Amino acid sequence: MLSTKLNKYSIILASGSPRRQKFLRDLEIDFTIKLREIEEIYPANLKGVEITDYLAELKSSSYDDLKKNEILITSDTIVWLENKAIGKPKDRNDAIKILMQLSGKKHEVMTSICLKTIDSIKIVNDITQVYFKVLTQEEVEYYVDNFKPYDKAGAYGIQDWIGYIGVEKIEGSFFNVMGLPVHKLYTELLKF
């Protein structure tokens, strides 16, 4: 259904995330991947979804050569814990430290999507509450050593082993926690 509606557009996904790419394939959207390096730095005064909105739009800013029929999709995800943004871990020790901070607490996963055409920009975002049980040091080290979650905000994938054993409940979109609120992307793409 969506692929028919979008057949006059070329969809560009500016993401190296295998999960985001799979979501678009599962929606039966034809797309190409175009990656451009960008330094993900945001003003210190931004909080919560202001950060992901800013970074999703910043990622789109290097694509100033879009053609008339192209739709660019960029996005950004952070974990928000105790009024602080947590991105991807730098290394093993950082991943362990992050997961121990999340242990036994509720955090929020925030994702923003930027849809850009030659003459418009639209940003939508989503927030999901995630509740972790108390994790042991052994569980955290096992997860980090075996699943190497270095490309994931908050140092975890909810679809991985740690999600099976560690997540007590979520409020909101499961797919948002995986890095893309697919329901919101679908709704926005239907408007084209």
C-alpha positions in Angstrom: 0.0 0.0 0.0 2.7 2.5 1.0 5.0 1.4 -1.8 2.3 2.2 -4.3 1.7 5.6 -2.8 5.4 6.4 -2.9 6.1 5.0 -6.4 6.8 8.5 -7.9 9.4 9.2 -5.2 12.9 8.1 -4.6 13.4 7.4 -0.9 16.9 8.0 0.5 17.7 6.6 4.0 20.7 8.3 5.5 21.4 5.7 8.1 23.9 2.8 8.5 21.7 1.1 11.1 20.8 -2.4 10.0 17.6 -2.1 12.1 16.4 1.0 10.4 17.1 -0.5 7.0 15.1 -3.6 7.9 12.1 -1.5 9.1 12.0 0.2 5.7 12.3 -3.1 3.8 9.6 -4.6 6.0 7.3 -1.7 5.1 8.0 -2.7 1.5 9.6 0.7 0.7 12.2 0.8 -2.1 15.1 3.0 -0.9 18.7 3.7 -1.4 21.2 4.3 1.4 23.4 7.4 1.2 25.6 8.2 4.1 27.5 11.4 4.8 29.7 12.0 7.7 28.6 14.6 10.2 29.8 15.5 13.7 26.9 14.9 16.0 27.3 17.8 18.4 24.4 19.7 19.8 24.0 22.8 22.0 24.4 22.1 25.7 21.1 23.8 26.5 19.0 21.3 24.6 17.0 18.7 26.6 15.3 15.4 25.7 13.7 15.3 22.3 15.1 18.8 21.5 18.4 16.9 21.2 17.1 14.2 18.8 15.1 16.8 16.8 18.2 18.9 16.4 20.5 16.0 15.4 18.0 14.5 13.0 17.7 17.8 11.2 21.5 18.4 11.4 22.0 15.1 9.7 19.7 16.2 6.9 21.6 19.5 6.4 24.4 18.0 4.4 21.9 16.8 1.8 21.4 20.1 0.0 21.5 18.5 -3.4 18.1 16.7 -3.3 16.2 16.3 -6.5 12.5 17.2 -7.0 11.1 13.6 -6.4 13.5 12.6 -3.5 12.5 12.1 0.1 15.4 12.0 2.6 14.9 10.2 5.9 17.3 10.9 8.8 16.9 10.0 12.4 18.5 10.1 15.8 18.0 8.1 19.0 19.1 8.8 22.6 18.5 7.3 26.0 17.4 9.9 28.5 18.2 9.0 32.1 18.0 11.3 35.1 17.9 14.4 33.0 21.0 13.4 30.9 21.4 12.1 27.3 23.1 8.8 26.9 24.3 8.0 23.4 26.4 5.1 22.1 29.1 3.7 24.3 32.7 4.5 23.6 34.1 1.1 24.5 33.5 -2.0 26.7 34.0 -0.2 30.0 31.7 2.6 29.0 29.0 0.1 27.9 29.2 -1.7 31.2 29.0 1.6 33.1 26.0 2.8 31.1 24.1 -0.5 31.7 24.8 -0.4 35.4 23.4 3.1 35.5 20.2 1.9 33.8 19.9 -1.1 36.1 16.8 -1.0 38.3 15.6 2.3 36.8 13.2 3.7 34.4 14.6 5.6 31.4 13.2 7.1 28.2 14.2 6.3 24.7 13.7 9.2 22.3 13.9 9.1 18.6 13.3 11.8 16.1 12.8 11.4 12.3 13.4 14.2 9.8 11.8 13.9 6.4 13.3 16.3 3.9 12.4 17.1 0.4 13.7 19.8 -1.9 11.2 22.3 -0.5 10.1 21.0 3.0 11.4 19.6 6.3 9.2 17.7 8.7 10.4 16.4 12.1 8.4 13.9 14.2 9.5 12.3 17.4 8.5 9.5 19.8 9.3 8.7 23.5 9.1 5.3 25.1 9.5 4.5 28.8 11.6 1.5 29.5 11.9 -0.2 32.9 14.9 -2.3 33.7 15.2 -4.8 36.5 18.2 -4.7 38.7 21.0 -6.2 36.6 24.0 -8.0 38.1 27.6 -7.1 37.1 27.9 -10.6 35.7 24.8 -10.3 33.5 26.0 -6.9 32.2 29.5 -8.1 31.3 28.1 -11.3 29.7 25.8 -9.1 27.5 28.5 -6.6 26.5 31.1 -9.3 25.8 28.7 -11.5 23.7 26.5 -8.9 22.0 29.0 -5.9 21.7 26.3 -3.2 21.8 28.6 -0.4 20.7 26.4 0.9 17.9 23.3 1.3 20.2 22.2 4.3 22.2 22.2 3.3 25.9 24.5 0.3 25.1 21.7 -2.1 24.6 19.3 -3.5 22.0 15.9 -4.4 23.5 15.6 -7.2 20.9 18.8 -8.8 22.3 19.4 -11.1 25.2 19.5 -8.1 27.7 16.0 -7.2 26.6 14.7 -10.7 27.3 16.2 -10.8 30.8 16.4 -7.2 31.8 13.4 -5.3 30.6 10.4 -5.5 33.0 8.0 -3.4 30.9 7.8 -0.6 28.4 5.2 2.1 27.8 5.1 3.2 24.2 6.5 1.9 20.9 8.8 -1.2 21.1 10.2 -0.3 17.6 11.1 3.2 18.9 13.4 1.5 21.4 15.0 -0.3 18.5 15.7 3.0 16.8 12.7 4.0 14.7 9.1 4.7 15.6 7.8 2.9 12.5 4.2 3.8 13.1 5.1 7.6 12.9 7.3 7.2 9.8 4.5 5.3 8.1 1.9 8.0 9.0 4.1 10.8 7.7 5.0 9.0 4.5 1.3 8.4 3.7 1.0 12.2 3.5 3.2 12.4 0.4 
